[in-house]
Amino acid sequence: MNIKHPIKITGVGKYLPQVVLSKEIEAKHNIPVGWAEKNSGVQQRHWTGNETVGYMGAIAAQSALDNSNTDIKEIDLLISAGASFDYIIPNQAAVIKSQIKNADQYHFPALDINTTCLSFLNAFQYAASLMNEQTRKILIVCSEVSSKHLNEKNWETLTLFGDAAVAVIVEYDTSKESCLIKSMHKTYSNGVDLTKIEGGGIKKPFKFFPYDEELHSFQMKGKNLLKLANKELPIFLKTFFEETGYDIQSVDKIIPHQASKLGLLLFKKMYSLNEKVVLETLHKYGNCIAASIPLTLVDAIENKKINRGDICLFTGTSAGFAIGSLLIKY
Amino acid sequence: MNIKHPIKITGVGKYLPQVVLSKEIEAKHNIPVGWAEKNSGVQQRHWTGNETVGYMGAIAAQSALDNSNTDIKEIDLLISAGASFDYIIPNQAAVIKSQIKNADQYHFPALDINTTCLSFLNAFQYAASLMNEQTRKILIVCSEVSSKHLNEKNWETLTLFGDAAVAVIVEYDTSKESCLIKSMHKTYSNGVDLTKIEGGGIKKPFKFFPYDEELHSFQMKGKNLLKLANKELPIFLKTFFEETGYDIQSVDKIIPHQASKLGLLLFKKMYSLNEKVVLETLHKYGNCIAASIPLTLVDAIENKKINRGDICLFTGTSAGFAIGSLLIKY
């Protein structure tokens, strides 16, 4: 897609469960002091207790509605964008909708989009493609719980992942102040096995494969992921910026998926980018799957690191293996 | 959405696992002979052995490609539309893509859309919204495995559900022979608890809730579902047909979701419709979640019950609770 779609982010909200310090995890699991920050780059993250995906998502949504003085009745569509779900059926957006105050009085559709870590980008692109006089306000919710899929013996994933919910309200912007400039997503099937939660689906159904910490937890081949990303990302981004009038050096802000410490380092090095342009929240939130990119956006908005009209690149990789980018005028 | 989008179905394919007769299920589970057909309306359905969602989906996709002389390299996007998944991560479309011959050589995106039983309708609408000179061919795959979520003590669901995969290729149709006339989807949150597979998600994670036949299987409140559908469907369809130039009596074919025997009966009675207009496959395939509507379409194409240019209504209900409809010129 290469057309400028008038779409504006007008409200954001978030919900973060209990904070868990890396030193607490290290103490509990006999991990050397400092290992987590050194290796995963994460000082703290938030992990759910009994909070569900729906509960967190609904609170984030309410916060976005309140922050933008939006009434739930103005919402034309709710998209749940992410890989976490409370139930196998119904779909997660329907569950989130049922937990937002007064949303049961309105019958706007509730739909799930899932490209794992890149789900927010696809949801934003979909929202942009729908925007018109009839569909004016869309609520995108990324509510992710990774902490129930962590293998306590796998320090790499145990210290990397966090839980968070973020909600973003996007609106049809007739003033043309804000827009989606371009979006692109590519799936590289040679990397399909590099990131997995293998158990719990139809391949190894729970009926026949009881809970096993390895089978039902994140499995990542970190080195292979970095190798594939390093090969494909430059080719992807070169194509992505064609005909946009921008390149990676000329955008105002870059919000990468907070995939890993090494991934972020290599990305900055590859393009000689610094922390003023490349926004990071990995150290305080960890990798929150699809919530990472919008959470970093919310952090930037709250801390005035992004200004209305900024040209902003969202970019990242996901399981699958996929690369996705979105260029917006904020 | 109320704009005519040029989109044409140019290829279909399916995969059906092993057939299982109702009388076999009755014999195995001490159900009275004839109970299944009398109550669920299903004489036979197909159930997987070791087949996965990805395996079935890839075969259906290959069949659709072959039937339409489409090369995989022509595909611009793969959408997996449904509620079944092989792994929690990566997303199902990425898994299906990795199993289609030669698809690893092309990097088209692979994205999941999930509104449970109505997923095909939302995927079709999404595809239509993207169609342009750059995005010309989209592969929609609905691959559903319900048989791993059946409670053997719950005769209603045990005899109702089936497994199937269907693939549909849609193309940008510049000839304007075929189009999407209108789509609509509404989510009624007062019905969120009426259809569920409760376990296996974050609400009741595997880690803390071991396999339990009731918890990890379909739970349906059939009577309440019918009551809600009977109340909301006429209101929904009245709004849906506004400004289309059609009504439910004037369309050529209606493909409803094959939700249940009683649901189909009440729908036909409500609008005085007969079997020539309302296409049914429940008796031979059961309720195949999101695959039911496209499977009934494929059946109609194979048996020459639908002609190019026919005005065709896809309509149904889903968990959530939701109602969705799509009006196309085939």
Chai-1 contact restraints between the chains, C-beta under 6 A:
chainA,res_idxA,chainB,res_idxB,connection_type,confidence,min_distance_angstrom,max_distance_angstrom,comment,restraint_id
A,T52,B,I202,contact,1.0,0.0,6.0,A-B,restraint_1
A,T52,B,K203,contact,1.0,0.0,6.0,A-B,restraint_2
A,V53,B,I202,contact,1.0,0.0,6.0,A-B,restraint_3
A,A83,B,I89,contact,1.0,0.0,6.0,A-B,restraint_4
A,S84,B,I202,contact,1.0,0.0,6.0,A-B,restraint_5
A,F85,B,G201,contact,1.0,0.0,6.0,A-B,restraint_6
A,D86,B,G201,contact,1.0,0.0,6.0,A-B,restraint_7
A,D86,B,I202,contact,1.0,0.0,6.0,A-B,restraint_8
A,D86,B,K203,contact,1.0,0.0,6.0,A-B,restraint_9
A,Y87,B,K196,contact,1.0,0.0,6.0,A-B,restraint_10
A,Y87,B,E198,contact,1.0,0.0,6.0,A-B,restraint_11
A,Y87,B,G201,contact,1.0,0.0,6.0,A-B,restraint_12
A,I88,B,I197,contact,1.0,0.0,6.0,A-B,restraint_13
A,I88,B,G200,contact,1.0,0.0,6.0,A-B,restraint_14
A,I89,B,A83,contact,1.0,0.0,6.0,A-B,restraint_15
A,I89,B,T116,contact,1.0,0.0,6.0,A-B,restraint_16
A,I89,B,K196,contact,1.0,0.0,6.0,A-B,restraint_17
A,I89,B,I197,contact,1.0,0.0,6.0,A-B,restraint_18
A,I89,B,A319,contact,1.0,0.0,6.0,A-B,restraint_19
A,P90,B,T116,contact,1.0,0.0,6.0,A-B,restraint_20
A,P90,B,A319,contact,1.0,0.0,6.0,A-B,restraint_21
A,P90,B,G320,contact,1.0,0.0,6.0,A-B,restraint_22
A,N91,B,N114,contact,1.0,0.0,6.0,A-B,restraint_23
A,N91,B,T115,contact,1.0,0.0,6.0,A-B,restraint_24
A,N91,B,T116,contact,1.0,0.0,6.0,A-B,restraint_25
A,A94,B,T187,contact,1.0,0.0,6.0,A-B,restraint_26
A,A94,B,V192,contact,1.0,0.0,6.0,A-B,restraint_27
A,A94,B,G320,contact,1.0,0.0,6.0,A-B,restraint_28
A,K97,B,T187,contact,1.0,0.0,6.0,A-B,restraint_29
A,K97,B,S189,contact,1.0,0.0,6.0,A-B,restraint_30
A,S98,B,S189,contact,1.0,0.0,6.0,A-B,restraint_31
A,S98,B,V192,contact,1.0,0.0,6.0,A-B,restraint_32
A,A103,B,S189,contact,1.0,0.0,6.0,A-B,restraint_33
A,D104,B,S189,contact,1.0,0.0,6.0,A-B,restraint_34
A,D104,B,N190,contact,1.0,0.0,6.0,A-B,restraint_35
A,H107,B,K186,contact,1.0,0.0,6.0,A-B,restraint_36
A,H107,B,Y188,contact,1.0,0.0,6.0,A-B,restraint_37
A,P109,B,H185,contact,1.0,0.0,6.0,A-B,restraint_38
A,P109,B,T187,contact,1.0,0.0,6.0,A-B,restraint_39
A,A110,B,T187,contact,1.0,0.0,6.0,A-B,restraint_40
A,L111,B,T115,contact,1.0,0.0,6.0,A-B,restraint_41
A,L111,B,N122,contact,1.0,0.0,6.0,A-B,restraint_42
A,D112,B,N114,contact,1.0,0.0,6.0,A-B,restraint_43
A,N114,B,N91,contact,1.0,0.0,6.0,A-B,restraint_44
A,N114,B,D112,contact,1.0,0.0,6.0,A-B,restraint_45
A,T115,B,N91,contact,1.0,0.0,6.0,A-B,restraint_46
A,T115,B,L111,contact,1.0,0.0,6.0,A-B,restraint_47
A,T116,B,I89,contact,1.0,0.0,6.0,A-B,restraint_48
A,T116,B,P90,contact,1.0,0.0,6.0,A-B,restraint_49
A,T116,B,N91,contact,1.0,0.0,6.0,A-B,restraint_50
A,N122,B,L111,contact,1.0,0.0,6.0,A-B,restraint_51
A,S129,B,S129,contact,1.0,0.0,6.0,A-B,restraint_52
A,V145,B,I202,contact,1.0,0.0,6.0,A-B,restraint_53
A,K148,B,I202,contact,1.0,0.0,6.0,A-B,restraint_54
A,K148,B,P205,contact,1.0,0.0,6.0,A-B,restraint_55
A,K148,B,K207,contact,1.0,0.0,6.0,A-B,restraint_56
A,H185,B,P109,contact,1.0,0.0,6.0,A-B,restraint_57
A,K186,B,H107,contact,1.0,0.0,6.0,A-B,restraint_58
A,T187,B,A94,contact,1.0,0.0,6.0,A-B,restraint_59
A,T187,B,K97,contact,1.0,0.0,6.0,A-B,restraint_60
A,T187,B,P109,contact,1.0,0.0,6.0,A-B,restraint_61
A,T187,B,A110,contact,1.0,0.0,6.0,A-B,restraint_62
A,Y188,B,H107,contact,1.0,0.0,6.0,A-B,restraint_63
A,S189,B,K97,contact,1.0,0.0,6.0,A-B,restraint_64
A,S189,B,S98,contact,1.0,0.0,6.0,A-B,restraint_65
A,S189,B,A103,contact,1.0,0.0,6.0,A-B,restraint_66
A,S189,B,D104,contact,1.0,0.0,6.0,A-B,restraint_67
A,N190,B,D104,contact,1.0,0.0,6.0,A-B,restraint_68
A,V192,B,A94,contact,1.0,0.0,6.0,A-B,restraint_69
A,V192,B,S98,contact,1.0,0.0,6.0,A-B,restraint_70
A,K196,B,Y87,contact,1.0,0.0,6.0,A-B,restraint_71
A,K196,B,I89,contact,1.0,0.0,6.0,A-B,restraint_72
A,I197,B,I88,contact,1.0,0.0,6.0,A-B,restraint_73
A,I197,B,I89,contact,1.0,0.0,6.0,A-B,restraint_74
A,E198,B,Y87,contact,1.0,0.0,6.0,A-B,restraint_75
A,G200,B,I88,contact,1.0,0.0,6.0,A-B,restraint_76
A,G200,B,G200,contact,1.0,0.0,6.0,A-B,restraint_77
A,G200,B,F206,contact,1.0,0.0,6.0,A-B,restraint_78
A,G201,B,F85,contact,1.0,0.0,6.0,A-B,restraint_79
A,G201,B,D86,contact,1.0,0.0,6.0,A-B,restraint_80
A,G201,B,Y87,contact,1.0,0.0,6.0,A-B,restraint_81
A,I202,B,T52,contact,1.0,0.0,6.0,A-B,restraint_82
A,I202,B,V53,contact,1.0,0.0,6.0,A-B,restraint_83
A,I202,B,S84,contact,1.0,0.0,6.0,A-B,restraint_84
A,I202,B,D86,contact,1.0,0.0,6.0,A-B,restraint_85
A,I202,B,V145,contact,1.0,0.0,6.0,A-B,restraint_86
A,I202,B,K148,contact,1.0,0.0,6.0,A-B,restraint_87
A,K203,B,T52,contact,1.0,0.0,6.0,A-B,restraint_88
A,K203,B,D86,contact,1.0,0.0,6.0,A-B,restraint_89
A,P205,B,K148,contact,1.0,0.0,6.0,A-B,restraint_90
A,F206,B,G200,contact,1.0,0.0,6.0,A-B,restraint_91
A,F206,B,F206,contact,1.0,0.0,6.0,A-B,restraint_92
A,F206,B,Y211,contact,1.0,0.0,6.0,A-B,restraint_93
A,F206,B,H216,contact,1.0,0.0,6.0,A-B,restraint_94
A,K207,B,K148,contact,1.0,0.0,6.0,A-B,restraint_95
A,K207,B,Y211,contact,1.0,0.0,6.0,A-B,restraint_96
A,Y211,B,F206,contact,1.0,0.0,6.0,A-B,restraint_97
A,Y211,B,K207,contact,1.0,0.0,6.0,A-B,restraint_98
A,H216,B,F206,contact,1.0,0.0,6.0,A-B,restraint_99
A,A319,B,I89,contact,1.0,0.0,6.0,A-B,restraint_100
A,A319,B,P90,contact,1.0,0.0,6.0,A-B,restraint_101
A,G320,B,P90,contact,1.0,0.0,6.0,A-B,restraint_102
A,G320,B,A94,contact,1.0,0.0,6.0,A-B,restraint_103
